Amino acid sequence: MLLLYILPNLFYKYHFSSTSHQALPLPSLSPHTNTNTHFLCSVLVATSSVLFYPQFFSDLPMAVSGFEGFEKRLELRFFNDSITNTNPIGLRLIDFESLDQVLNEVQCTVVSAVANHSFDAYVLSESSLFVYPTKIIIKTCGTTQLLKSIRPLIHLARNVNLTLRACRYSRGSFIFPNSQPFPYTSFEDEVVIVEESLPKSLRYRKASVMTPSNSNPSRAWHVFTASADVEPDESLVVVEVCMTELDRVNARSFFRRKGDEGNSDSAGKEMTRLSGIDMINANAFICDFAFDPCGYSMNGVDGDRYSTIHVTPEDGFSYASFECGLSLYDGGQGDIAEVLARAIDVFRPGCVSIATTYNGEDYDHEVTKRVERVLAKKLGLKCRSRLMDEFPGSGTVVYQSFTPRRK
Amino acid sequence: MGTAISNMLGAGEGNESEHSGVTKLSSSAQWQLHFNGMKDSNQLLVIDFSASWCGPCKSFEPAVRHMAVKFTDVSFVKVDVDELPEVAKEFDVTAMPTFVLMKNGKEVDRIVGAKQDELENKVTKHRGGDSDDDHHQMVK
């Protein structure tokens, strides 16, 4: 017997509070944020959903369950007071065998890697790992156990004299939420696990589920941050793009072809070139990998800037992500709106969400509007919702969702 | 993959055609000796540019050692970019690991990054001692 709860017009979002939580005064933002006080709670069953959401039925994946493209992302930042001339590389000193053991716990392995003078970039069996002197970013998809990496990484960092300063955990909404292992079946459970793994010195904490009121299916953005300081220490803006319902023709580029010599690297290179991914940032060195029989991952390396793309091309649960760290006023590679337009154009998705974390940069509403204008003009994508929130250690987060303009 | 053999020899090797392992060239003298010794040789030379602090290089070491054991007719050498910065600069190494394939003193191919399939493919392609290998385009 399945009890079905669908509350079509009731949405709640709750702020978790812990005793060490310092109340953060929210600047007065647009009325959109009032919808953030709502939370969607639903257990969906296919037949019933047809009654309530006739349109939803066509969005249901054909498969009961398939590969989960939506990633879990973890970022750990450390104080840089022990970065000196005698130890300029901080976290990069951690020996690879130890990192590999942590990745084993998370259930992924390295399939390709490259390093330059600024950072190490690893392509994993299920996404990416970036190691900077005072920052680690791990992003994993599928049913990986990402949060198991927190304690061992903090420990390994301490061995190279680095102290944790801030932590950010973020993800979208899973396409197959029931296929996830504990604690990833519920964001509250994930938050409990993260909180338990962090030292008390990170006393400013906030968890938030940013839920658009009108998205169908509901694709919320989940964020948890914890920081030793309210003020962010990171200067780069991070953009996380999640795309579903990829254009079928475009998605075909990410299937291995018969007779491609069984070479994952050359197949990956072909995919990078044919799809136009190499033109998103022409300056970047691309470390790519093609999975068998389909799937693609790449890390882009451009000075101290990273970018990463992961593609699950199968129809029914197709997904692609694009993420990069950038400066809003670079001018170099075109502005953020142009970069996003090029990246999204590779996939021509039926549904896109963009989460922009401002970190130390001041929120600029012009940037938000320009992104919406450029995506509308160049890709016919209409912004359906725009939510904003503030986080200790991470600054402003803006969450926009887009679908194609109906003809 | 993951052979237990660790062959990090300090001394430069001469023009030996049978050598299973990766030779580390740590000084300018060792480098010159080995490199000049190979200039007139048809034997494929694979130069592995890495750094002691480079995690991706470390992650790839077992695969490189395995290839060195497998392809005994190929000379694998390792150059640390901090120990021999002038050599790294001469070969325009900006990312690591970088593998430069040389034959008869000329670069015939290059792989940037820990890319197992690509390295294995290119080593296989260039290792033959025939003249039809001599006119390959330099591929970046």
Interface residues (C-beta under 8 A of the other chain):
Chain A: I89 R92 L93 I94 D95 F96 E97 L99 D100 V110 S112 A113 V114 A115 N116 D120 A121 Y122 V131 E261 G262 N263 S264 D265 S266 F285 C287 V301
Chain B: A51 W53 C54 G55 P56 C57 K58 S59 F60 T94 A95 M96 P97 V112 G113 A114 K115 Q116 D117 E118 N121
